[in-house]
Amino acid sequence: MVDFQRRLSIALPERQSAFLWGARKTGKSTFLRAAFPGSLSFDFLRTDLLLAFTTRPALLREQLSAASPSVLALPVILDEVQKVPALLDEVHGLIEERGLRFVLCGSSARKLKRGRANLLGGRAWRYEMFPLVSAEFPRGSGEPAGMDLLKALEHGLVPSHYLSADPRKSLDAYVRDYLKEEVFDEGLTRNVPAFSRFFEALGYCHGELINHANIARDCGVDAKTVKEYFQILCDTLLGRLVLPYKKRQERQVISKAPKFYLFDVGVAGALGKRRILEPRGDLFGRAFAHLVFMELVAHASYSELGYDIHFWRTKGGAEVDFVLGNGEVAIEVKGTSRVDDRDLRSLRAFGETHRPRSSIVVCNESAERIVDGIRIIPWKRFFSGLWEGRIIA
């Protein structure tokens, strides 16, 4: 078994609790067992526990009253807490009256919000767990990261999928189970056929500018409903919207249409029925850009830098994949082993207007070089530089 060293860190001072959110199977429960080995833990995926606490939320208070002071000095883990919204009132009371600490773990806060559940009024910090990132892989001799690029793009970086001997079956099952358990069973949408068609449509619009009207026509619903479907995916942590960067008035820059990226490159591949067998071609390039995006998202969260990630695109077609922060770093991703002058045009156009501190092409070349102030960086070197604070800090 591979020993992944997760970059997430949860350090709770006295009387401080936390929510830990993340899509299914990203490794939240495994992380919490390792981070808090002596803590009491309640897993509401267990049917008996779910039924007992749903019927009598006060059972939590009663069981914790019987626990020893040494155990209660550690945070109490409540896993899949969104399945028992009423339990949060008990948690609130135990925090206030007894000073207990909790780590409340789940895959979506949407059901809690819709049911007006008690979200503890700022008494709990928010953390998020993502699929694997390059810095979590065991380091090989002389390698900045032990991640296999083609395997990551084909399997995805959900830990069990990356390690699976049959990732296609695992991914297909994950997509079906996620729809059933996270969306339909939780009652997040009533139009099951339309949402299923929308989910399938993500296979061709993923990572592209969103045209709500076109997707709505394919799904047989209106554009407003499609926007709500995208919000469901964001709220259930299955993906995120990326907004265009527009710091100043630029008439030729697209400023409204967002893009959408799923939380995992393997899940995106399963939806689009994509196969990547070699490090070249359009499918490889799109998946490669998605991988870089997810690395940036996780880094912004785990490093607690919290920088924004946008894209920049003109109506004439010039595009920079990712603009970090307030325009400090501009990143273009090229799935090629040889970057030529044409690949630098969009970064040059962005640089003339916005003057970023650093302009970067992430690619599959073998060595770093600089052309007209633009850094051309192999992906492994870029990833290691990101986590070492040499890309943005």
FENVEN-V521195 format. One line per field, one symbol per residue. phi: phi as a letter, one per 30 degrees, with the letter a starting at -180 (. if undefined). psi: psi as a letter, one per 40 degrees, with the letter a starting at -180 (. if undefined). burial: I if it has 24 or more other ideal C-beta (glycine too) atoms within 12 Angstrom, else O. A space follows every 10 residues. Layout:
phi = ???
psi = ???
burial = ???
//
This chain:
phi = .dcdcdddbb ccdeiccacb cldeidjddd dddddbdcdd bbcdddddde dddddbeded dddddddded dddcdcccch dddbeddddd eedddddcid cbcccacacd dddddhddci hidbdcbbcc eebedcdedd dicdacdddd dddddicded dddddbdddd dddddddded ddcdddidbc dddddddddd dddccdiced cdddddddci bcdddddddd dedddcidaa dccdcadbdb dccdbbddcb bddbdddddd ddhcbbcada jddddddddd ddedddedde dddididdbb bbbcddjdbc dbccicjdbc bccbdbcbdc dddcdddddd ddcchddbcb ccbcdcbdab bhicdcbeed dddddddcic cbb
psi = hhghgiehhh hhiiehiihh iiiheeeddd dddddgdeih hhheehdddd dddddgdedd dddddeiidd deeiihhhhf deegdedddd dddddddefi iihhhiehed ddddefihfe feehihihhi iiideeihhi hehdiehhdd dddddiehdd ddeiegdddd dddddddddd dddddefeid gddddddddd dddeeheihh gdddddddef iidddddddd dddddefeai ihiihgdihh dehhedhiih hiehdddddd defhhheigi iddddddddd dddddddddd ddefdfiihi ihhieeehhh dhhibfedhh hhhhfiehha ddeedddddd dddegidhhh hhafieiiih hfehhhhidd ddddddeeee dh.
burial = OOOIOIIIOI OIOOOOIIII IIIIIIIIII IIOOIIOOII IIIIIOOOII OOIOOOIOOI IOIIOOOOOO OIOIIIIIII IIIIIIIIII IIOIIOOOOI IIIIIIIIII IIOOOOIIII OOIIIIIIII IIIIIIIOOO OOOIIIIIII IIIIIIIIII IIIOOOIOOI IOOIIOOIIO IIIOOIOIIO OOOIIIIIII IIIOIIIIII OIOOIIOIIO IOOOIIIIII IIIIIIIIII IIIIIIOOOO OOIIOOIIII IIIIIIIIII IIOIOIOOIO OOIIIIIIII IIIIIIIIII IIIOOOIIII IIIIOOOIII IIIIIOIIII IIIIIIOOIO OOIIIIIIII IOIIOIOIII IIIIIOOIOO OOOIIIIIII IIIIIIIOOO IIO
//
